[in-house]
Amino acid sequence: MKVLAISGSARRASTNTALLHGLAACAPDGVRVEVWAGVAGLPVFNPDEEGDRTPVPVREFAAQVAAADAIVVSCPEYVHALPGGFKNAIDWLVSREEIIGKPVALLHASHRGEDVLADLRRVLATVTEHFWTDVFLTVPVLRKTPEEIGAMCRAPEQAAALAEFLTSLQRRVASAAVAD
């Protein structure tokens, strides 16, 4: 199974991106995780630029979404809401086919952030009927450096929890494919 792990952060030293890299390092056999941290490289959504005029970075992002069997999102909360860059990325996908029906799960990088989780649940459930709230893991990494997060993810107990998260996602993808 190929998982596209989307970071909702534009920050270079993002805890969300570091957590997704930690997830990729813990992937069990049969699961490959590719981290996408490109929200800062997408132009601002403009419906006039869709179709044949879609910018190359958007086309590349949409192709990665299409090629994935599932998506995992890790997104920070800014001012009690989704960060603009992540919402912009979703806006580019909303009238396209790549996200429709795509299995999506959340990996949360904080012990807080209920507002962004509510926003993610509302937005992602709108763009795909396979947004699964029960495939969810919180790994509190607030105020840790990417290096500290990497070390934390390699610790046996955390590595096992991340691997189990991916295994749960893999099982749900397989059962959804049978149901469809």
N, C-alpha and C positions, 0 to 999 in steps of 0.2 A: 504494500500500500504506500502510495506517495502522499505525504502531507505537506501542504504549503503552510508554514508558520508565519503569520503576518503580524509584524510589530506595528502598533498604532502610534509609535513615537518617532519623531524626527530627530531626536537627540542622538549625537554620536555615542555617548556613554550611557545609553538608555538601559535601565534595569529590565525593561520589558524585552528588549532585543537580546540582552545577555541571558535572560531566563529562557528564551526560545532557543538560543544556542546550546544552553544546558540541556534542554529537552531533546534536541537533535542528538547530542552525545549519548543520551540514555535510551535511544530508540531500540526496541527489541528486534529480533530477527523478523524479517518480513516487512518492516516499516522503515521508510526513508523520510527524513524530515529536511525540507529545504526552507531556510529562513529568508524572508523577504522584508527588508527594512527600507523600502523606497518611497515612503509617503512624501518625503521632502522633495523628491524628484518629479512628482506629478504636477502638471499645470492645474490651475484652478478650473474646476468643472464648468463647462459652458456647453449647453445643449446644441449650440450652433456648430460646435466642433466634433460632433458625433458622426458616425457613418464613415464615409470615405475620408473625412477631414480629421479623424481621430488622431491625436498626437502619438508619436512613436512610443514614448514611455508608457502611455496608457495601453496601447496595443500589446506591448511586452508584458505588462502586469496582467492584463486580461488573459493572455496566453498561458501564463503561469497558473492562474486560477483554473483555467480550463483543463490543464494537464494534471492537476491534483485530484486525488481521490477524495480528499477531505481537507478542511482548513481548520487551523487552530489560530485563534486571535489572542494576543496579549496587548492590552491597551491601557495607557495611563488615564487618569482623570485630571482634567484641567478645568478649574472654576466650576466644579460639580457637574461636568458634562464631558462628552466626547471631545478629544482634541480635533481641531479643524482639519488637520492633514489626514487623519483617519476617515473622518466623515466625507472628505473630498474623494478619497479613494473609493469608498462605497458608492458615492454619487456617480462616479464614472462607470460603475458596474450595473447600476440599477436598471438601465434600459437595454442591457446586453443579455446574452444567453448564458454566459460562463458561470455566473453565481446561482442561477436558478436550479433548485434541487440539490445544490452542493451541500454535503454534510459539513456542519460548522460546530466547533466546540470552543470553550473559553479556558484559557490558562491565566489566572489572575496573580499579579505580582505584588500584592499588598494585603495587609490585614484589614484595610479599610477600602473605601472607594465604591460604596453601594450605589451612588448616583450614576457613575459610569457603567456599572454592571446593569442597572436598569435601562440605561440608554442603549447599551449593546444588545440586550435582550429584545428590546422593542425594534431596533433598526434591523438586526440580523434576522429576526423572525419574520420581518416584512419581506426580505429579499430571498429567503429560502425556507421552504417548508421542512427542511432537515436541519434546523438549528436546534441543537440538543442541550437543554439546560442541565440535564442530569450527567452529562459527560463534562465535568468541571473539576478544576483543581486550583486551590489557592496556595501559593508559595510566597510567604512574606519576605521580600528582599529589599524593602524600603531602606534607603540610606547605605546600601552596600555597593561596592564598586563592581564593575563587570568581572574582575578577577575573583573577588570574593564570592560572587554568585556562581561562577564556574566551579570553584572549589566546593561550594555548598551543594551544587547539583551532582557532583561526583561522590559525595559522601553516601555510603551504602543505603541508608534509610531513605534519603531524598531521591537518589537514583532509582530505587525500587518504586517509589511513589510516582515518579515521572514515567517510568516504563509501564506501570499499571494504568496510568491515565491514557497512554497511547494504545495499550492493549484493549482498554474499554472502548476507545474510539474505533479501533479496528473491528471489534466484535459488532458494534452498532452499524458500521458501514456495511459489513457483510450481511447482517440481518436486514438492513434496508434494501440492499440489492436483491435479496430473495423476495422481499415483500413487493418490490416494484415489478 
